[in-house]
Amino acid sequence: MSTISQNLKLTQSQNLVMTPQLQQAIKLLQLNNVELGELVEEELANNPLLEKDESQPEQGDSTHETQDEPQKEQGQDEIDAAFESSNTNDDFDPGSSMADIGAGGNSKFETADDSFENRMSDEKTLREHLLDQLHIEFNDNRDRLIGAMLIDQLDEAGYLRETPEILAQKLGCKIERIEKLLREMKGFDPTGIFARDLVECLALQLAEKNALDTPMNTLLDNLDMLGNHDLKGLAQKCSVNDTYLLEMIEEIKELNPKPAAEFDHLVVQTAIPDILMKRLPKNLGGGWRVELNSETLPRVLVNQQYYKEVAASTAKKEDKEYLSTQLQNASWLVKAMDQRAQTILKVGAEIVEQQDAFFNYGIEFLKPLKLSDIAEEIEMHESTVSRVTTNKYIGTPRGIFELKYFFSTALVSESGAAHSSEAIKARIKNLVDQESPKKILSDDKIVAILKEEGIDLARRTVAKYRESMHIGSSVARRKQKKHLIKD
């Protein structure tokens, strides 16, 4: 006969407790300087012990020369542990109010549900939308780097005003490579993106509709006549009658002259660098100086004098606790921001060191690089490097680039799987081959299936891949497979 008994056992284990403050320190890494500035403004409004630091940073605090190692900040052991072990945060849900349990108190600064990160919009920007397509379309990291630069050159309408000649000069590559990439990227969604002007934008949209015939081309070349309401002269130019011209004009009116407009205010804007690099003169040994962008980097300090004055005249226990909490939060924020700056500077300097040939000689000398390579060199965790390089930009003599684009990365889905264009094409072909003759898959249905598998593609991208494999439309396949349906 079995018996049930209870026993008490004591065991020792060591692990990093992710308190809200440590979580906040890690989140600071993910913000760029502009986003950090918005967060700091909120904290300045909520914490009377914080104030802006208007003084200029010392040269050694915000710069790094590629031949030197940056000095580690003293008294930062706890924050260092959070930054260097930030992979433990991968299973933590920052949107959960359970994050505060066991934290020993809380404040507005640490409330997860009210955090800046959770209030940021989840809506995809035009830049993100185009980068997704860029990663799928191109496997070569040099092409991706050029493509990213082209995306960041778009204006608010979605036009690329910079000439290929200037872009090729900046990147140190052949103009033919820029032009080849542009031809392919003009096929991205939304249609008309990367056009050099209104005429080309409209032409790209008409071509997609198979409506770009000779009369329409002539109309586009004479849009000024349409603007002046010279319909009679325009009809003569296009060699069409008045009725046909009006139909052409109606077709033009249905087009989108500003492809980026559908993304509302979330259009591509010129990226603001978080880091700047400058060439050192030969008399100083050459190489590069990497520095934080002081124009966009917010700096705060704790007003200790104000704390002493208020604390001296405070008698109530709850007021003293409030002051103590605000002092602790203010001190933590200052330290975490300093550690963030040093970490970004350290990662940025190592990237510049590794990609020195690219900065000196051009895109053909871009070195294959992985996040783990940088992490190993600077003795930090790979997830920390990933956070630092995402959504952070470096201003270089060759242009402004996201730090992430110096790495040979593939498009990664939410599940963590990497997808190349060839792999996606194979998946589309497999779906078509296995479709039932009674249930032919439309391009929209293929888009939905791929999205469920973690591959987010535009419908026209699926159509382009399908056509490149000489697979007919759903209508054509339905006719072809009709004889396979058994009565």
C-alpha positions as CSV (number, residue, x, y, z in Angstrom):
1,M,0.0,0.0,0.0
2,S,1.5,3.3,-1.1
3,T,1.7,6.3,1.2
4,I,1.7,10.0,0.3
5,S,4.2,12.2,2.2
6,Q,5.3,15.8,2.0
7,N,8.9,16.9,2.1
8,L,10.6,20.2,2.2
9,K,13.9,20.7,0.2
10,L,16.2,23.6,-0.1
11,T,18.0,24.2,-3.3
12,Q,20.3,26.9,-4.5
13,S,20.1,28.4,-8.0
14,Q,21.5,31.5,-9.6
15,N,19.6,33.5,-12.3
16,L,19.1,37.1,-13.4
17,V,15.9,38.5,-12.1
18,M,14.4,40.8,-14.8
19,T,13.1,43.6,-12.6
20,P,11.1,46.4,-14.4
21,Q,14.2,48.6,-14.2
22,L,16.4,46.0,-15.9
23,Q,13.7,45.6,-18.5
24,Q,13.7,49.3,-19.0
25,A,17.5,49.4,-19.4
26,I,17.2,46.8,-22.2
27,K,14.4,48.6,-23.9
28,L,16.5,51.7,-24.1
29,L,18.9,49.8,-26.4
30,Q,16.1,49.3,-28.9
31,L,15.2,53.0,-29.2
32,N,17.0,55.3,-31.6
33,N,18.0,58.8,-30.4
34,V,14.8,60.4,-31.6
35,E,12.6,57.8,-29.8
36,L,14.8,58.1,-26.7
37,G,14.3,61.9,-26.7
38,E,10.5,61.4,-26.6
39,L,10.8,59.0,-23.7
40,V,13.1,61.4,-21.8
41,E,10.7,64.3,-22.3
42,E,8.0,62.2,-20.6
43,E,10.3,61.4,-17.7
44,L,11.3,65.0,-17.3
45,A,7.6,65.9,-17.0
46,N,7.0,63.1,-14.5
47,N,10.1,63.3,-12.3
48,P,10.9,66.6,-10.6
49,L,14.5,65.4,-9.8
50,L,15.4,65.1,-13.5
51,E,16.6,68.0,-15.6
52,K,18.2,68.4,-19.0
53,D,22.0,68.5,-19.2
54,E,22.8,71.4,-21.4
55,S,26.6,71.1,-21.0
56,Q,28.7,69.7,-23.9
57,P,29.9,66.1,-23.4
58,E,33.6,65.5,-22.9
59,Q,35.3,64.3,-26.0
60,G,36.2,60.9,-24.6
61,D,32.7,60.2,-23.5
62,S,31.1,60.4,-26.9
63,T,33.9,59.4,-29.3
64,H,35.8,56.3,-30.2
65,E,38.8,55.9,-32.5
66,T,38.9,52.6,-34.3
67,Q,42.4,51.8,-33.0
68,D,41.4,52.2,-29.4
69,E,39.1,50.3,-27.0
70,P,36.4,52.4,-25.2
71,Q,36.7,52.5,-21.4
72,K,34.1,50.6,-19.4
73,E,32.0,52.8,-17.1
74,Q,32.6,52.1,-13.4
75,G,29.8,51.2,-11.0
76,Q,27.6,49.7,-13.7
77,D,27.7,46.0,-12.8
78,E,23.9,45.6,-12.5
79,I,23.2,47.4,-15.7
80,D,26.1,45.6,-17.5
81,A,24.5,42.3,-16.4
82,A,21.2,43.4,-17.9
83,F,22.7,44.5,-21.2
84,E,25.1,41.6,-21.6
85,S,22.5,39.0,-20.6
86,S,19.6,40.6,-22.4
87,N,18.8,37.4,-24.2
88,T,17.0,36.3,-20.9
89,N,14.4,38.9,-21.9
90,D,13.4,36.9,-25.0
91,D,10.6,35.1,-23.1
92,F,9.4,38.1,-21.2
93,D,6.2,39.8,-22.4
94,P,6.8,43.5,-22.0
95,G,3.1,44.1,-22.6
96,S,2.1,42.2,-19.5
97,S,1.3,43.9,-16.2
98,M,2.6,40.7,-14.5
99,A,6.1,42.2,-15.1
100,D,5.7,44.2,-11.9
101,I,5.0,41.3,-9.6
102,G,7.8,40.8,-7.1
103,A,9.5,44.0,-8.2
104,G,9.3,45.6,-4.8
105,G,7.2,48.6,-5.8
106,N,6.7,50.5,-9.0
107,S,6.3,54.0,-10.5
108,K,5.2,55.6,-13.7
109,F,8.7,55.2,-15.1
110,E,8.5,51.4,-14.7
111,T,4.9,50.6,-15.6
112,A,5.1,48.1,-18.4
113,D,1.6,48.8,-19.8
114,D,2.3,52.5,-20.0
115,S,5.8,52.1,-21.5
116,F,6.9,54.1,-24.5
117,E,7.6,50.9,-26.4
118,N,4.1,49.6,-25.9
119,R,2.6,52.9,-27.1
120,M,4.5,52.9,-30.3
121,S,2.4,52.2,-33.4
122,D,2.4,48.7,-34.7
123,E,1.4,49.9,-38.2
124,K,4.0,49.1,-40.8
125,T,5.7,52.1,-42.3
126,L,6.5,52.5,-46.0
127,R,10.1,51.9,-45.2
128,E,9.4,48.7,-43.4
129,H,7.1,47.6,-46.2
130,L,9.8,48.2,-48.8
131,L,12.6,46.6,-46.7
132,D,10.5,43.4,-46.5
133,Q,10.3,43.2,-50.3
134,L,14.0,44.1,-50.5
135,H,15.1,41.2,-48.3
136,I,12.9,38.8,-50.3
137,E,14.0,40.0,-53.7
138,F,17.7,40.2,-53.2
139,N,20.1,37.7,-51.5
140,D,23.3,39.6,-52.1
141,N,24.1,41.8,-49.1
142,R,25.7,44.5,-51.3
143,D,22.4,44.7,-53.2
144,R,20.5,45.0,-50.0
145,L,22.8,47.8,-48.7
146,I,22.3,49.7,-52.0
147,G,18.6,49.0,-51.9
148,A,18.3,50.3,-48.3
149,M,20.0,53.5,-49.3
150,L,17.7,53.9,-52.3
151,I,14.7,53.5,-49.9
152,D,16.0,56.2,-47.6
153,Q,16.4,58.6,-50.5
154,L,12.7,58.5,-51.3
155,D,10.7,61.8,-50.8
156,E,7.3,62.0,-49.3
157,A,5.5,61.3,-52.5
158,G,7.6,58.1,-53.0
159,Y,9.8,59.5,-55.8
160,L,13.6,59.0,-56.1
161,R,15.0,62.3,-57.1
162,E,18.7,61.5,-56.6
163,T,20.4,60.5,-59.8
164,P,22.0,57.0,-60.2
165,E,25.3,58.8,-61.0
166,I,25.4,60.5,-57.6
167,L,24.4,57.4,-55.8
168,A,27.0,55.3,-57.5
169,Q,29.7,57.8,-56.6
170,K,28.6,57.7,-52.9
171,L,28.7,54.0,-52.7
172,G,31.8,53.4,-54.9
173,C,30.0,51.1,-57.3
174,K,29.2,50.9,-61.0
175,I,26.3,52.9,-62.2
176,E,25.0,49.9,-64.0
177,R,24.5,48.1,-60.7
178,I,22.4,51.0,-59.4
179,E,20.3,51.1,-62.5
180,K,19.7,47.3,-62.5
181,L,18.6,47.4,-58.9
182,L,16.3,50.3,-59.6
183,R,14.7,48.5,-62.5
184,E,13.8,45.7,-60.2
185,M,12.8,47.9,-57.2
186,K,10.4,49.8,-59.5
187,G,8.3,46.6,-59.4
188,F,7.8,46.9,-55.7
189,D,4.5,47.5,-54.1
190,P,3.0,50.2,-54.1
191,T,3.2,50.6,-57.9
192,G,4.9,53.8,-59.0
193,I,7.4,53.8,-56.1
194,F,11.0,54.8,-57.0
195,A,9.8,56.8,-60.0
196,R,12.0,59.8,-60.9
197,D,8.9,62.0,-61.6
198,L,5.1,62.1,-62.0
199,V,5.3,60.9,-65.6
200,E,7.3,57.8,-64.8
201,C,5.1,57.1,-61.7
202,L,1.9,57.1,-63.9
203,A,3.6,55.1,-66.6
204,L,4.6,52.4,-64.1
205,Q,1.0,52.1,-63.0
206,L,-0.4,52.1,-66.5
207,A,2.1,49.4,-67.6
208,E,0.9,47.2,-64.8
209,K,-2.6,47.5,-66.2
210,N,-1.4,46.8,-69.8
211,A,-2.7,50.3,-70.6
212,L,0.5,52.0,-71.7
213,D,0.0,52.2,-75.4
214,T,1.3,54.8,-77.9
215,P,-1.6,57.4,-77.4
216,M,-1.2,57.1,-73.6
217,N,2.6,57.6,-73.8
218,T,2.0,60.7,-75.8
219,L,-0.5,62.0,-73.3
220,L,2.0,61.5,-70.5
221,D,4.6,63.4,-72.4
222,N,2.2,66.3,-72.7
223,L,0.6,66.5,-69.3
224,D,1.1,70.3,-69.4
225,M,-1.5,70.5,-72.1
226,L,-3.9,68.6,-69.9
227,G,-3.2,71.0,-67.1
228,N,-4.0,73.9,-69.4
229,H,-7.2,72.2,-70.5
230,D,-6.1,72.2,-74.2
231,L,-8.1,69.0,-74.9
232,K,-8.4,69.7,-78.6
233,G,-4.7,70.1,-79.1
234,L,-4.0,67.1,-76.9
235,A,-6.4,64.9,-78.9
236,Q,-4.5,65.9,-82.1
237,K,-1.2,65.1,-80.4
238,C,-2.4,61.7,-79.3
239,S,-4.1,61.0,-82.7
240,V,-7.4,60.1,-81.0
241,N,-10.9,61.5,-81.1
242,D,-12.4,63.5,-78.2
243,T,-14.4,60.6,-76.7
244,Y,-11.3,58.3,-76.6
245,L,-9.2,61.2,-75.0
246,L,-11.8,61.6,-72.3
247,E,-11.6,57.9,-71.5
248,M,-7.8,58.1,-71.3
249,I,-8.1,61.1,-69.0
250,E,-10.5,59.2,-66.7
251,E,-8.0,56.3,-66.6
252,I,-5.3,58.8,-65.6
253,K,-7.5,60.1,-62.8
254,E,-7.8,56.6,-61.3
255,L,-4.0,56.4,-60.8
256,N,-2.1,57.4,-57.7
257,P,0.3,60.3,-58.3
258,K,1.8,59.9,-54.8
259,P,2.5,56.1,-54.1
260,A,3.6,56.9,-50.6
261,A,0.4,58.7,-49.7
262,E,-1.5,55.5,-48.8
263,F,0.8,55.2,-45.8
264,D,-0.5,58.5,-44.5
265,H,2.1,60.2,-42.3
266,L,4.2,57.1,-42.1
267,V,6.1,57.9,-45.3
268,V,9.8,57.4,-45.7
269,Q,11.8,60.3,-44.3
270,T,15.5,61.0,-44.3
271,A,17.0,58.9,-41.6
272,I,18.7,60.7,-38.7
273,P,22.0,59.2,-37.7
274,D,22.6,58.1,-34.1
275,I,26.3,57.7,-34.7
276,L,28.7,59.8,-36.9
277,M,32.0,58.7,-38.3
278,K,34.7,61.0,-39.5
279,R,38.1,60.4,-41.1
280,L,41.1,61.1,-38.9
281,P,43.9,63.2,-40.4
282,K,47.1,61.4,-41.3
283,N,49.1,63.3,-38.6
284,L,46.8,61.6,-36.0
285,G,47.4,58.1,-37.4
286,G,44.5,58.0,-40.0
287,G,41.6,55.6,-39.4
288,W,38.2,56.7,-38.3
289,R,36.7,58.6,-35.4
290,V,33.3,57.3,-34.3
291,E,31.1,59.5,-32.2
292,L,27.6,59.8,-30.9
293,N,25.4,62.4,-32.6
294,S,25.2,65.0,-29.9
295,E,22.5,66.9,-31.8
296,T,20.0,64.2,-31.3
297,L,21.2,62.4,-28.2
298,P,19.3,63.5,-25.1
299,R,21.3,64.0,-21.9
300,V,19.8,64.3,-18.4
301,L,21.2,64.6,-14.9
302,V,19.8,64.3,-11.3
303,N,19.3,67.5,-9.5
304,Q,20.8,66.5,-6.1
305,Q,20.6,70.0,-4.7
306,Y,16.9,70.2,-5.3
307,Y,16.5,66.8,-3.7
308,K,18.4,67.9,-0.6
309,E,16.3,71.0,-0.2
310,V,13.0,69.3,-0.6
311,A,14.0,66.3,1.6
312,A,15.0,68.6,4.4
313,S,11.6,70.2,4.6
314,T,9.6,66.9,4.1
315,A,8.1,65.4,7.2
316,K,5.4,62.9,6.0
317,K,6.5,59.3,5.5
318,E,4.7,59.0,2.1
319,D,6.4,62.2,0.8
320,K,9.8,60.9,1.8
321,E,9.0,57.6,0.1
322,Y,7.9,59.4,-3.0
323,L,11.2,61.5,-3.1
324,S,13.3,58.4,-2.5
325,T,11.5,56.5,-5.4
326,Q,11.9,59.4,-7.8
327,L,15.6,59.8,-6.8
328,Q,16.2,56.1,-7.4
329,N,14.3,56.2,-10.8
330,A,16.2,59.3,-11.9
331,S,19.6,57.9,-11.0
332,W,18.8,54.6,-12.8
333,L,17.7,56.4,-15.9
334,V,20.9,58.5,-16.1
335,K,23.1,55.4,-15.6
336,A,21.1,53.3,-18.1
337,M,21.3,56.0,-20.7
338,D,25.0,56.3,-20.2
339,Q,25.5,52.6,-20.5
340,R,23.3,52.6,-23.7
341,A,25.4,55.3,-25.2
342,Q,28.7,53.4,-24.4
343,T,27.2,50.2,-25.8
344,I,26.1,51.8,-29.1
345,L,29.4,53.5,-29.4
346,K,31.3,50.3,-28.8
347,V,29.2,48.3,-31.4
348,G,29.3,51.1,-33.9
349,A,33.1,51.4,-33.6
350,E,33.6,47.7,-34.1
351,I,31.4,47.7,-37.2
352,V,33.5,50.5,-38.7
353,E,36.6,48.5,-37.9
354,Q,35.3,45.4,-39.6
355,Q,33.9,47.3,-42.7
356,D,36.9,49.6,-43.1
357,A,37.5,48.4,-46.7
358,F,33.9,49.4,-47.7
359,F,34.3,52.9,-46.3
360,N,37.6,53.3,-48.1
361,Y,37.0,51.6,-51.4
362,G,33.3,51.1,-52.0
363,I,30.5,48.5,-52.0
364,E,32.5,45.8,-53.7
365,F,34.6,45.5,-50.6
366,L,31.7,45.0,-48.2
367,K,32.8,42.2,-45.9
368,P,30.5,39.3,-45.0
369,L,29.7,39.9,-41.3
370,K,27.5,38.3,-38.7
371,L,26.1,39.6,-35.4
372,S,28.0,37.0,-33.6
373,D,31.3,38.3,-35.1
374,I,30.7,41.7,-33.5
375,A,29.4,40.1,-30.2
376,E,32.6,38.0,-29.9
377,E,34.9,40.9,-30.5
378,I,33.3,43.3,-27.9
379,E,32.4,40.4,-25.5
380,M,28.7,41.0,-25.4
381,H,25.7,38.8,-26.1
382,E,24.5,38.5,-29.7
383,S,21.0,39.6,-28.8
384,T,22.5,42.8,-27.3
385,V,24.2,43.6,-30.6
386,S,21.0,42.8,-32.5
387,R,19.1,45.4,-30.4
388,V,21.8,48.0,-30.8
389,T,21.9,47.6,-34.6
390,T,18.1,47.7,-35.2
391,N,16.7,51.0,-36.1
392,K,20.0,52.8,-35.4
393,Y,21.7,54.7,-38.2
394,I,25.3,55.8,-38.8
395,G,26.3,58.8,-40.8
396,T,29.3,58.0,-43.0
397,P,31.1,59.7,-45.9
398,R,29.2,57.3,-48.2
399,G,25.7,58.2,-46.8
400,I,23.5,57.2,-43.9
401,F,23.0,53.5,-43.3
402,E,21.1,51.4,-40.7
403,L,23.7,49.5,-38.7
404,K,21.9,46.3,-39.4
405,Y,22.8,46.5,-43.1
406,F,26.4,45.8,-42.6
407,F,25.5,42.2,-41.7
408,S,24.8,39.4,-44.1
409,T,21.3,38.7,-42.9
410,A,18.3,37.1,-44.7
411,L,14.6,38.0,-44.1
412,V,13.6,36.4,-40.9
413,S,10.0,35.5,-40.2
414,E,8.3,35.7,-36.8
415,S,9.1,32.0,-36.3
416,G,12.8,32.7,-36.9
417,A,13.0,30.9,-40.3
418,A,15.0,32.6,-43.0
419,H,13.4,32.9,-46.5
420,S,15.2,33.6,-49.8
421,S,13.4,34.5,-53.0
422,E,14.1,31.1,-54.4
423,A,12.7,29.3,-51.4
424,I,9.5,31.4,-51.7
425,K,9.2,30.7,-55.4
426,A,9.5,27.0,-54.7
427,R,6.8,27.2,-52.1
428,I,4.4,29.0,-54.5
429,K,5.1,26.4,-57.2
430,N,4.4,23.6,-54.6
431,L,1.1,25.2,-53.7
432,V,0.0,25.5,-57.3
433,D,1.0,22.0,-58.1
434,Q,-1.0,20.6,-55.2
435,E,-4.1,22.8,-55.8
436,S,-7.4,21.0,-56.5
437,P,-8.8,21.4,-60.0
438,K,-12.1,22.3,-58.3
439,K,-10.4,24.9,-56.1
440,I,-7.8,26.9,-57.9
441,L,-5.8,29.2,-55.7
442,S,-6.0,32.9,-56.5
443,D,-2.9,35.2,-55.8
444,D,-4.8,36.6,-52.8
445,K,-5.3,33.1,-51.4
446,I,-1.6,32.3,-51.9
447,V,-0.7,35.5,-50.1
448,A,-2.9,34.5,-47.2
449,I,-1.4,31.0,-47.0
450,L,2.2,32.4,-47.1
451,K,1.3,34.9,-44.3
452,E,0.1,32.1,-42.1
453,E,3.5,30.5,-42.6
454,G,5.2,33.7,-41.6
455,I,6.0,35.0,-45.1
456,D,4.4,38.5,-45.6
457,L,4.3,39.3,-49.3
458,A,2.3,41.8,-51.4
459,R,-0.1,40.3,-53.9
460,R,1.7,41.7,-56.8
461,T,5.0,40.2,-55.6
462,V,3.3,36.8,-55.6
463,A,2.1,37.5,-59.1
464,K,5.6,38.5,-60.2
465,Y,7.1,35.3,-58.8
466,R,4.4,33.2,-60.4
467,E,4.9,34.8,-63.8
468,S,8.7,34.4,-63.5
469,M,8.1,30.6,-63.2
470,H,5.7,30.7,-66.2
471,I,2.8,29.8,-64.1
472,G,-0.5,31.1,-65.4
473,S,-3.1,33.1,-63.6
474,S,-5.9,31.4,-61.6
475,V,-8.2,32.0,-64.5
476,A,-5.8,30.4,-67.0
477,R,-5.1,27.4,-64.7
478,R,-8.8,26.9,-64.1
479,K,-9.3,26.5,-67.9
480,Q,-6.2,24.2,-68.2
481,K,-7.3,21.9,-65.3
482,K,-11.0,21.8,-66.2
483,H,-10.6,18.5,-68.0
484,L,-9.2,17.0,-64.8
485,I,-12.5,17.4,-63.0
486,K,-14.4,14.2,-63.0
487,D,-18.1,14.3,-63.5
